[in-house]
Amino acid sequence: MTTDQPPAAAGPGAAPYLNLLVTMVMFGSAFASSKVVVGAMPHEVAAALRFGGGGLLLILLAAFLRTRSAPIGRTAAVRAGLAGLLGVLAYNVFFFWGLSLAPSLDGSIIVPVLSPILTTAALVLLGREKASWARITGLAVGASGALVFFIGIGGDATGSSRLTGDLVFVAGAACWAAYSILSKSLLAGVDPLRATAWSTGAGGLGLVLLAVPEAGDVSWQAVPGLVWANVVFLAVGPTAIAYLFYYRGLRSVSPSAATIMMFTVPVFGAFFSTVFLGESFTGLQLVGTLIMLGGALFATLGARPPRRRADPEPVPAQGR
């Protein structure tokens, strides 16, 4: 005797996770690649070249793909632009400034790990998420890990400059946390790719305007070909391609799963900084990194409230 039953719904499969993994590899590689560019020109110019080109590519990509969603509209475009001023312009001013002072290895740890910690702390303080014991514990552990990480800089020969750069990275992480929170309300209901294209384009334009006074000090003929190769890579890989794959992955994977994948960025970032730039950190910094990662995971995922319905709401990527 058989019964006719509807087939079980198929899961998203491996493809979305592979898309997200490509994104995280690209984001991780951006730290070392950006460090190469910052070594040859002012950090304002480096940021403008990456996101000016990347923003243009994303806008062309969004127009070419012509997603099924309605056009973004004037109001949503303005909101996306405002989000870009915070998540692209302000964040990258601190990001590239930090790279001019500290190793890219530090940025690849501090930015993607502290961003979710600061985001969760802000949401708890604003009353938008529950202040459960798991989250409070995770935030405390993450903060103590950051303290251990900074103490570990003391044994470095360039400790003063490195510490300043790391504090600048913290400011960048705070900007990204604020962007992550505000973008949920500013960009709710907007197609993620279109929103990303507009916000990146607006932020990239701001970076270009900021870089104009510094551009005259660059000896463009003396910029090595390796630096230009990294500029092209940053605009195409960690910006345009990474966001496209991130967008494709989020169509089938929950924001929670995407958040888990984001914690691989420090691993990839540390790998590229160590292999290609020969950077390293002290044993105490490694201990601090592990403590921060544990606290961040506990704070952001350990007490996540259940979702009542499947939200198409985009989740900003971290530590790009």
Secondary structure as the mmCIF struct_conf table of DSSP 4:
data_model
#
loop_
_struct_conf.conf_type_id
_struct_conf.id
_struct_conf.beg_label_comp_id
_struct_conf.beg_label_asym_id
_struct_conf.beg_label_seq_id
_struct_conf.end_label_comp_id
_struct_conf.end_label_asym_id
_struct_conf.end_label_seq_id
HELX_LH_PP_P HELX_LH_PP_P1 PRO A 6 ALA A 10
BEND BEND1 ALA A 14 ALA A 14
HELX_RH_AL_P HELX_RH_AL_P1 ALA A 15 VAL A 38
TURN_TY1_P TURN_TY1_P1 GLY A 39 ALA A 40
BEND BEND2 MET A 41 MET A 41
HELX_RH_AL_P HELX_RH_AL_P2 HIS A 43 LEU A 65
BEND BEND3 ARG A 68 SER A 69
HELX_LH_PP_P HELX_LH_PP_P2 ALA A 70 PRO A 71
HELX_RH_AL_P HELX_RH_AL_P3 ARG A 74 GLY A 84
HELX_RH_PI_P HELX_RH_PI_P1 LEU A 85 ALA A 90
HELX_RH_AL_P HELX_RH_AL_P4 TYR A 91 LEU A 99
TURN_TY1_P TURN_TY1_P2 SER A 100 LEU A 101
BEND BEND4 ALA A 102 ALA A 102
HELX_RH_AL_P HELX_RH_AL_P5 SER A 104 LEU A 125
TURN_TY1_P TURN_TY1_P3 LEU A 126 GLY A 127
BEND BEND5 ARG A 128 GLU A 129
HELX_RH_AL_P HELX_RH_AL_P6 TRP A 133 ILE A 151
HELX_RH_3T_P HELX_RH_3T_P1 GLY A 152 GLY A 155
BEND BEND6 ASP A 156 ASP A 156
TURN_TY1_P TURN_TY1_P4 ALA A 157 THR A 158
HELX_RH_AL_P HELX_RH_AL_P7 GLY A 159 LEU A 186
BEND BEND7 LEU A 187 LEU A 187
TURN_TY1_P TURN_TY1_P5 ALA A 188 GLY A 189
BEND BEND8 VAL A 190 VAL A 190
HELX_RH_AL_P HELX_RH_AL_P8 PRO A 192 ALA A 215
TURN_TY1_P TURN_TY1_P6 GLY A 216 ASP A 217
HELX_RH_3T_P HELX_RH_3T_P2 TRP A 220 ALA A 222
BEND BEND9 VAL A 223 VAL A 223
HELX_RH_AL_P HELX_RH_AL_P9 GLY A 225 LEU A 234
HELX_RH_PI_P HELX_RH_PI_P2 ALA A 235 ILE A 241
HELX_RH_AL_P HELX_RH_AL_P10 ALA A 242 LEU A 250
TURN_TY1_P TURN_TY1_P7 ARG A 251 SER A 252
BEND BEND10 VAL A 253 VAL A 253
HELX_RH_AL_P HELX_RH_AL_P11 PRO A 255 MET A 262
TURN_TY1_P TURN_TY1_P8 PHE A 263 THR A 264
HELX_RH_AL_P HELX_RH_AL_P12 VAL A 265 LEU A 277
HELX_RH_AL_P HELX_RH_AL_P13 GLY A 283 LEU A 301
TURN_TY1_P TURN_TY1_P9 GLY A 302 ALA A 303
HELX_LH_PP_P HELX_LH_PP_P3 ARG A 304 ARG A 307
BEND BEND11 ARG A 308 ARG A 309
#
